[in-house]
Amino acid sequence: MQKKENKMEKLVSLAKRRGFVYPGSEIYGGLANTWDYGPYGVQLKKNIIDAWWRRFVENRLDMVGMDSAIFMNPKVWEASGHVDNFTDPLVDCKECKERFRADHLAEENGVALDEVAKLPCPNCKGELTEPRTFNLMFETHIGPVSSDNKPVYLRGEIAQGMFVNFKNVIDTMRMKLPFGIAQYGKAFRNEITAGNYLFRQIEFNLMEFEYFIAPPKSDEDWQKVFEEWLGEMKEWIRSLGIKDDEVYFHEIEGDDLAHYSKRTVDIEYHYPFGLKELYGLAYRTDHDLKNHMEASGADMRYTDPNTGEKYLPHVIEPSFGIDRTFLATILSAYDEEEAPTANDGEVETRVVMRLPKHLAPVQVAVLPLSKKEPLQVKAKEIAKAIGQKQRIEYDESGSIGKRYRRQDEIGTPYCVTVDFDTLEDGAVTVRDRDTMRQDRVAIVELYDWLARNL
């Protein structure tokens, strides 16, 4: 456990030092459960989203995308049950006034929820209140005077935007079942618990899709589709560089199932702070479309083009947290090893982010051996050419050894070094991040070489 905690501390430090993630509003003392993505972090996050979109939307004939508004008519959230049921149990400390999730305290202490008030406060050992419900939806108002308007909400999830647009998609895209609607974007939850870095935030990012199927004639029908998507999610996780033994597939049983779900699998990751949810896969039946049809009066039924039959489709929903994906990806990529220094016989600890090449924020770093003008001119010329197809960085500051180590920590797969021999033989040195092997490659062959290896 100590080793895992140390890894988390090292990762958080590296992420700030190298421009992946900064504490939110840091110069003003920060804001709990908020984080800002720095230059490398925002690129890595974009690469994850782009890879997800290519895999699940662009490369499929049965999926379309959309981007729904963050603000929606409040009746959407009333119909979905979020206004009444999107709650957590909360307790307050009567002494230090700190708030805690009652269910988390119950789990940590091995007691029933109704016994949490008997526990001492974790911070000051003071007395806790009885649990009360706390709605996670962020509430605000539209217009200059809040008292004149009904409240609106920042969306607590992104699924409802796809459900309320189901008929629009059917009408405009002429989709035939089975098919899916996908989107990614921000969601907001008024969390009261400690965040564990990027794991739990009040403003977070999701990727998910609703996959619509005909009402199944037997359990075998929907189970088959469910298992297919479970397999797709496993392959996606592997593409992130996450190993099979780092994840656990938790079948939700009995009373722990959401009331609308006939089957849910939580895909959990072994974070340094414990086994916690990374993704979810749920069979939501026709619950959502039925609720919105009843509440709005709009006909949400699908007309079968072959039989003319009208019915409400059922839904299987794979849900992916972007921030949790980001965290699991960098945790899995982080590595330390003993490596030789520039001095013969000496070794040092090399920190390297073994990110999958297609996700790395920088794919190729171009490094002139010195700041001599002829090398700078040649290196920039090469960088410009590589940058037409790969994500590149040009770096001329510091010793070449330190620049290699910096690129290792960023996760750059290849460094291209331009030296004085380059001006004579038209070749460069290409260094591999994972093996540290250095190969001499002719410039005329370099671009094809990189394309093959990336």
N, C-alpha and C positions, 0 to 999 in steps of 0.2 A: 504493500500500500504506500509506504514511504517513497519507493522508487517511482510509482505512478504519480504521486503528488509532485515529486521533483520534476518529472517530465512535464507536467502541466505548467509548473512555474517557469521552466526553461522555455517552453513553447510560447507562453504569453509574453515573456521578455523578448524573445526573438521576433515575434509578430509585431511588436511595437518598434523595436530597433531597426528592423528591416522594412518597415512600411507596409505591413499587411493589415494590422488592426490597431487603432488608437482608442483610448478611453473617450467616451462621448463628453463633450464640453469640458475637457480636462483643465483648461486654464481657469475655469470658474469652480473647480472642485468636483466636476463630474456630475452625472445624473445616473442614479442606480439603474442597472439593467439596460444601458444604452452603450453602443459601441459604434465607432466610425471605421469604415474600410479605407485604408490608405491606398497609395498607387498600385502596389503589387496585389493587395487584397482585393480591390475592386476588379482588377483584371482576372484574377483567379475565380472570383465569384461569377463574373461574366462568362468565363470559359466553361464553368460548370453548367450555367443556364443554357449556353449555346449548344453544348454537347447533349444536354437533356432534350432540347427542342429539336435538334436534328434527329435524334434517335426515336423520339416518341411522336413527333408531329411531321416534320419534313420528309422523313423516310418511310412514312406509312400512308396507305391509301384510305384508311378508315379513321383518320384523325384530322380535325381542324382546330385552329387556335382562335383565341379572342382575348380581349383585355377589358374587363368590366370596371366600372367606376368604384372608387373607394367609398364614396358616399352613395347610399341607396335610400329609396323611400323607406321610412321606418317600418312600414307594414311588412316589408320583406323579412325583417328580423323578428317581428311578432309572429308571422306565419311559420318561420323556421324553428321557433321555440327559443331563440337566443335571448330575447328580452326577459323571459320568465325562468329559463332553465340553464343559461350559460353562467353557472356560478361555481364558486369554490367555498368550502367551509373555512371560516376565519376565526381566530381567537386573538384577543388583545392581552397584553400584560398590564395589570393594574398599577405596577410600579414604574417600569421604564417606558410604558406606552408603545412598545414595539409590537408589530403584527406578525402573525405566523399562519401558515396553512395548517389547519387542524389535521387534515388527512396525512400530511407529511410527518407531523409530530407523532401521530398514532402509529404510522408505519415504522418510524425510527425507534420508537420505544416499545413496540409490540403490544399495544393496548387497543381497545375498541375506541371508536370515534367519540362515543358519549363519555369516555373516561379521560379525555384529553385535559379537561379543566382541572383535574386532580394533579396533573404534572406540574413541576416547577418550571418557570420561564427559563429557556436555555441560556439567556443572556445574563439575567440578574437573580435568578431563582425566585422571582416574585410570583404572585398568584395570577393565574390565567382566567379569563372570562369563559363562559360557556360558548361553544361554537355557534356562529351565525353565518348565514349565507351572504356571499359577496359577489356581485355581478361583475364579470370581467370586461363587459363592453364599455368602451370609451364613449361617453355621451357629450354632445355639444349642441349648439343651436345655429340655425341659418338665419341671417338677418341681424340688424343692429340692436334689437331689443329681445333678449332671450325669453322674457316672460310672455311675449306675444306669439311664440311659435312652439310647436311640439318639438321634442328633442329628436335629433338625428344621431347616428352612430358611425364611428369609424369601424369599418368591417372587422369582425373578429376572425374571419376566415375568408377564403376566396371562392368557395364552392357555390354559394348562393347566386353569384353573378352568372354562373354557367346554367344553373337551373332556370332562372327567370328568363334567360335568353334562348331556351331550348327551341321554342317555336320559331323564333327569328332565324336560328341556324337552319332548321328544317326547311323553312320557306326560301331562304336565300341560297343555300348551298346544295339543296336537293339530296341530302344525305339519306342513305338507307341503313337500317339496322343490320348488324351491330355497328356502331360508330362511337367516336369519342369527341368531346370538346375539352381542350386543354388551355390552361393559362398559368402564368406566374405573376407574382406581384407581392406587394406589402399587405400585411395584416397587423392588427393591433389588439393587445390584451393588457388590461390593467393588472399586471402581475404584482403580487405582494411578496413573493419569495425571492431568496437569493438566487442569482442567475446562473452560477457556474459558467462564467465567461459568456461565450456566444450561445450557450445551450438554451437559456430562457431569457427572452428580452420582451420589453413592452412593445417594441416595433420590430417586426421580423418579416422574413421573406419565405414564400411558399411556392412550390411548383406542384400542380396536380391536374388530374383530368377526371371527368365523369364519363365512364364508358357505358353507353346505353345498349341494353339488350331486350329482346322480346320477353314478355312474361314467361318464365320457364315452365314447361309442362311437368318437370320433375326436378328434384334436387340435383340430379346428375348434370342437367343442362347448365345451371349457373356455376356449379362446382368446377366444371371443365374450364369455363372462362376464367374463373377465379384462380385456378392453378396455373393457367397460362400466364396471367399477369404476375403471379408470384414468381414464376420462372424468369419473366422479363426483368423484374425488380432485382433478382439475384444477379443477373448478368450486368445490369447497370451498376450495382455495387462493386462488382469485380472490376469494371472499367475505371472506377475511381482509384484503384490501387488498394482497396480495402480487402483484406484476406477473409476467407470464409470463417476462420475461427475467431474473428473479431466481432462477428455478429451472431445474434440469437433470434430465432423466430418463435415468438411468444403467441400461442393460440389463446385468445381471450375466451373464457368459458362462463357459462351460466349467468349469474346476476351481474358480472362485470361487463357483459356486453351492453352496448348502447341500445336503447329501446327500439331503435329503427333498424338495427343490424342483425342479420341472420348469421353472419360470420365475420370476424375481425381477426387479423393477424398483425400484431405489432412487431416490427423489425427493430430490434434493439442492438445497440453498439456498446462495446466495453470501453466506456470513457474512463479516464483516471478517477473520476468521482463516482463510478458505479455503472451498472448495466442500466441504460436509459434508452428511451424510445428515439429512434432515428427516423423511421418511416411507418406508415400505416397502410393497410389494405383492408377495405371493408365492402361487404355486400349490403347496400342500403335499401334493397327492394325498391318499391315505388313511392317510398315515404315522402321524399322531397317534392316530386312533381305533384303528388296528390295534395299535399298541404298547400302548395301555391295555387293549384287549380281551385281548391275550395275557398281559399282566402281572397283570391283576386276575381274569381268568376271567369277567368280566361280558360279556354279549352286547351289543355296541354297534351291532349292525346295525339298519338302518332297513327297515321293511316297507312296500313300495310298496302303497298302498291300492287301486290299480287292477289290479295283476297278482298281488299276494300275494308277489312276489319279495322276498327278503331280501338286503341288500348293505350294505357299508360306504360311506357317502358320502365324496366327495372334498371338499377345502376350498380356498377362495381367501381369503386373509387380508390385508386392508388394515390397516396399523398406523400409528398417529399418536402421536407424542410430544407431550404437552401442554406441557412446559417448552420444548421446541424450537419448538413452535408459538408460544408466548408470546414467545420471543426473536425469532423471525423476524417476527412481527407488529409488535412495537415498533420493530425495526430498519427495517422498511419504512415505518412511519408517521412516524419521526423526520425532521424537516425544519428547515432554517434559512433565513431570508430577511430581507432588509432591510425594515424597517417604520418608519413615522414615529413619533416620540415625541410626548409632549404639547406640546413646544415646536415652534413652527412652523419648518419648514425643516430640522429635525434628524432623523436616522434612527438606528436601532439594530438589532442582530441579534435577530430574533424567533425563538424556538425553539417549534415547534408539533408536537404529535403528531397526525397526520392519521389517527386510528383510524377504521375504519368505525363509523358511528353506532350500530349495534346492539351493538357490542362495547365502546364507550367506558364506562369505570367510572362516570363522571358524564355524563348526557345533557343536563341543563339545570342551570346555576348561577343562582341567584336572588340578586341583589346590590342591596341598598338603597344609594342614592348616598351617604348619610351615616348616622350612628348616631342621628339624631333619631328620637324614639319614634314619631311618626306614620308615618315611612317603614318602620321596623322592623316595626310591626304589620301594615302593608299587605303588605310583602314576605313575611313569614312566612305570612300568609293565602294568598298566591299560591303559595308554595313547597309548602304543605300540599296544595293542590288539584292542582298539577302532579305531586306525588309519588304520587298515586293510580295513575298510569299510567307515569310515567317515573322513572328514577334521578336524584335531584336532590341538590344541595348548596346550603346557605345560607352566604353569606360576607359579613361586614360589616367585615373588618379590612383596613386599608391604603387607599391611594388606589385609585380605580376602575381606573386604568391598570395598576397592579401586580396587581390582582385579575384583570383580563383576561389578563395575561401568565401568571399562575399557572394559570388555566384552560386556556390554550393548551398549556402543558406537560403538563397532565393529559390533554388530548385531548378536552375538553368541547365538543361541537358547537355549543351555543347558550348565551349568557348573557342573562338577562333582568334589565334594570336598572330599578329602581323609583326615580323621582325626584320632585321636588316637583310637577312638572306632572301626574304620575300621580294625585295627590289631586284635581286639578281636572278633567282630561280623561278619566280612566279608561283610560289607555293606558300601555304600557311600551315601552322600547327593547329590541329583540331583536338581539343581535350574533352574526354568523355567524363561526365559528372559522376557516374556510378563506379566506374573502374579506375578513373584518373589516368587511363591510358592516353598517350599522345601520338597522333598520327600526322604524317606530313601529307597534305593533299594539295594538288595543283588547283589554282584558282579557277581555271577553266572547267574543272570537274567538281568544284566545291558545291555549286548550287544543286546539281543533281544528287550529289552525295548526301547533302542535308535533307533533300526531299525524300530520298529513300529511307534514311534513318529516322526521320521525324514522322 
